[in-house]
Amino acid sequence: QGIDVQPEIMIPLVAYSSEYAQQEKIVRDTASGVFDRTGLGISYKVGTMIEL
């Protein structure tokens, strides 16, 4: 408590935008369920890892 956290959840090895959208929905639905159960919530980002 009292610590400013800014999580960034990165989804690896995504080849198609539809694949990313599906995985992002899973992450956000899971986080929403946790927030509902705990009565807590935080801001977070979801993105993809791209290695060049």
Stockholm file with secondary structure:
# STOCKHOLM 1.0

chainA/1-52         QGIDVQPEIMIPLVAYSSEYAQQEKIVRDTASGVFDRTGLGISYKVGTMIEL
#=GR chainA/1-52 SS CCCCCCCEEEECSCCSHHHHHHHHHHHHHHHHHHHHHHTCCCCCEEEECCCC
#=GC SS_cons        CCCCCCCEEEECSCCSHHHHHHHHHHHHHHHHHHHHHHTCCCCCEEEECCCC
//
